[in-house]
């Protein structure tokens, strides 16, 4: 989730910038968000640095179970993708625990969704939550893999947003839980070009 929010925050803050400054800000967000791994041990070493969610709202399990028939969790995936395999393990457990509907989307669909939201496409996996009855109302909740508890938290927050919580409140909650603080406009304007 950290990568997604960082990219989304950067994209929203740079909308008033010149094209050159905007490109530099997007490249900076991508560098901060993407951590390529070549082996399972590298992936697990990287994940060991990611903080875990330890506290959950009192309605957490009830919300996920109660809304499970109303939402669909979708993921882009690719053969041989280490983070995809890791995320599938977590998603299968979450499906069993909360009754979530999980399905795949192809790379074209994921690329189109990213483009509609103005998010940079950086590869698989990307995890989305949407109302089952509305394939066009999607909320991205993860780029790459994450700890299972963090994925569950992000699915919960997306579910809350899709069921009426104002998006600004949901995004602030995601930022609070993931420890992301939006950069100031001054810092974005001072990003050096490569």
C-alpha positions as CSV (number, residue, x, y, z in Angstrom):
1,X,0.0,0.0,0.0
2,X,2.8,2.4,0.8
3,X,3.9,2.5,-2.9
4,X,0.3,3.1,-4.1
5,X,-0.4,5.9,-1.7
6,X,3.0,7.5,-2.3
7,X,2.4,7.5,-6.0
8,X,-1.2,8.7,-5.7
9,X,-0.2,11.5,-3.3
10,X,2.6,12.6,-5.6
11,X,0.3,12.5,-8.6
12,X,-2.3,14.6,-6.9
13,X,0.2,17.2,-5.6
14,X,2.0,17.6,-8.9
15,X,-1.1,18.3,-11.0
16,X,-0.4,22.0,-11.0
17,X,3.3,21.6,-11.9
18,X,5.0,22.0,-15.3
19,X,5.4,18.8,-17.3
20,X,9.1,18.6,-16.5
21,X,8.6,19.0,-12.8
22,X,5.7,16.6,-12.9
23,X,7.8,13.9,-14.6
24,X,10.5,14.4,-12.1
25,X,8.0,14.0,-9.2
26,X,6.6,10.8,-10.8
27,X,10.0,9.3,-11.3
28,X,10.8,10.1,-7.6
29,X,7.6,8.4,-6.4
30,X,8.3,5.4,-8.6
31,X,11.9,5.1,-7.2
32,X,10.5,5.2,-3.7
33,X,7.8,2.7,-4.4
34,X,9.4,0.0,-6.5
35,X,11.8,-2.4,-4.9
36,X,12.6,-5.1,-7.4
37,X,13.5,-8.5,-6.0
38,X,15.1,-11.5,-7.7
39,X,14.5,-14.2,-5.2
40,X,12.1,-15.2,-2.4
41,X,14.7,-14.5,0.2
42,X,15.2,-10.9,-1.1
43,X,11.5,-10.4,-1.1
44,X,11.1,-11.6,2.5
45,X,14.1,-9.5,3.6
46,X,12.4,-6.5,2.1
47,X,9.1,-7.3,3.7
48,X,10.8,-7.7,7.0
49,X,11.2,-3.9,6.9
50,X,7.6,-3.2,6.3
51,X,5.6,-2.3,9.5
52,X,2.7,-4.6,10.5
53,X,-0.8,-3.4,11.4
54,X,-1.3,-4.3,15.1
55,X,-4.6,-2.6,15.9
56,X,-7.9,-2.8,14.0
57,X,-11.2,-1.1,14.4
58,X,-13.8,-3.0,16.4
59,X,-16.0,-3.6,13.3
60,X,-13.1,-4.9,11.2
61,X,-14.0,-8.6,10.9
62,X,-17.8,-7.9,10.9
63,X,-17.3,-5.4,8.1
64,X,-15.2,-7.7,5.9
65,X,-17.6,-10.7,6.4
66,X,-20.7,-8.6,6.1
67,X,-19.6,-6.8,2.9
68,X,-17.9,-9.8,1.3
69,X,-20.9,-10.5,-1.0
70,X,-20.9,-6.9,-2.1
71,X,-17.2,-6.5,-3.0
72,X,-14.8,-8.2,-5.4
73,X,-11.0,-8.2,-4.8
74,X,-9.1,-8.3,-8.1
75,X,-5.4,-8.8,-8.8
76,X,-3.2,-8.5,-11.8
77,X,-0.7,-11.3,-11.9
78,X,1.9,-13.0,-14.1
79,X,3.5,-16.4,-14.3
80,X,6.8,-16.6,-12.3
81,X,6.1,-13.3,-10.5
82,X,7.4,-13.7,-6.9
83,X,5.3,-10.9,-5.3
84,X,2.2,-12.3,-7.1
85,X,2.8,-15.8,-5.6
86,X,3.2,-14.2,-2.1
87,X,0.1,-12.2,-2.4
88,X,-1.9,-15.1,-3.7
89,X,-1.1,-17.0,-0.5
90,X,-2.4,-14.1,1.6
91,X,-5.5,-13.6,-0.5
92,X,-6.4,-17.3,-0.3
93,X,-6.3,-17.1,3.5
94,X,-8.3,-13.9,3.6
95,X,-10.9,-15.5,1.3
96,X,-11.2,-18.4,3.7
97,X,-11.4,-16.2,6.8
98,X,-13.7,-13.5,5.5
99,X,-15.5,-15.0,2.5
100,X,-14.0,-12.5,0.0
101,X,-14.4,-13.0,-3.8
102,X,-11.0,-13.0,-5.4
103,X,-10.4,-12.9,-9.1
104,X,-7.7,-12.0,-11.6
105,X,-7.6,-9.3,-14.1
106,X,-5.2,-9.3,-17.1
107,X,-2.4,-6.8,-17.6
108,X,-4.4,-4.8,-20.1
109,X,-7.2,-4.2,-17.6
110,X,-4.8,-3.3,-14.9
111,X,-3.0,-0.9,-17.2
112,X,-6.3,0.8,-18.2
113,X,-7.4,1.1,-14.6
114,X,-4.1,2.6,-13.6
115,X,-4.4,5.1,-16.5
116,X,-7.9,6.1,-15.6
117,X,-6.7,7.0,-12.1
118,X,-3.5,8.7,-13.3
119,X,-1.3,6.1,-11.6
120,X,2.0,5.0,-13.1
121,X,2.0,1.4,-14.3
122,X,4.9,-0.3,-12.6
123,X,4.0,-4.0,-13.1
124,X,2.4,-6.9,-11.2
125,X,0.8,-7.5,-8.8
126,X,-1.7,-4.7,-8.4
127,X,-4.6,-5.4,-6.0
128,X,-8.0,-3.6,-6.5
129,X,-11.3,-3.6,-4.6
130,X,-14.6,-2.8,-6.3
131,X,-18.3,-3.3,-5.8
132,X,-19.3,-6.6,-7.3
133,X,-22.1,-4.9,-9.3
134,X,-19.9,-2.1,-10.6
135,X,-16.6,-3.0,-12.4
136,X,-15.8,0.7,-13.0
137,X,-15.7,1.8,-9.3
138,X,-12.3,0.5,-8.2
139,X,-10.0,1.4,-5.4
140,X,-6.3,0.3,-5.7
141,X,-5.2,-1.2,-2.4
142,X,-1.7,-2.6,-3.1
143,X,1.1,-2.5,-5.6
144,X,3.5,-5.4,-5.1
145,X,3.1,-7.6,-2.1
146,X,2.6,-6.8,1.6
147,X,2.0,-8.5,4.9
148,X,-1.4,-10.3,5.1
149,X,-2.6,-8.1,8.0
150,X,-1.8,-5.0,6.0
151,X,-3.6,-6.3,2.9
152,X,-6.6,-7.1,5.1
153,X,-6.5,-3.5,6.5
154,X,-6.4,-2.0,3.1
155,X,-9.3,-4.1,1.8
156,X,-11.2,-3.1,4.9
157,X,-10.5,0.6,4.3
158,X,-11.5,0.3,0.6
159,X,-14.7,-1.5,1.7
160,X,-15.5,1.3,4.0
161,X,-15.0,3.9,1.3
162,X,-17.1,1.9,-1.2
163,X,-19.9,1.7,1.4
164,X,-20.1,5.4,2.2
165,X,-17.1,6.6,4.2
166,X,-15.8,9.8,2.5
167,X,-12.7,9.0,0.4
168,X,-10.6,11.7,2.2
169,X,-11.2,10.0,5.5
170,X,-10.3,6.6,4.1
171,X,-7.2,7.9,2.5
172,X,-6.1,9.6,5.7
173,X,-6.7,6.4,7.5
174,X,-4.6,4.5,4.9
175,X,-1.8,7.1,5.3
176,X,-2.0,6.9,9.1
177,X,-1.8,3.1,9.2
178,X,1.0,2.9,6.6
179,X,3.0,5.8,8.0
180,X,3.0,7.8,4.8
181,X,3.2,11.6,5.2
182,X,2.5,13.7,2.1
183,X,5.5,15.7,0.9
184,X,5.1,19.5,1.0
185,X,4.8,21.4,-2.2
186,X,8.1,23.0,-1.5
187,X,9.8,19.6,-1.3
188,X,8.1,18.5,-4.6
189,X,9.3,21.7,-6.3
190,X,12.8,21.1,-5.2
191,X,13.1,17.5,-6.6
192,X,16.2,17.5,-8.8
193,X,16.1,16.2,-12.3
194,X,18.0,13.1,-13.2
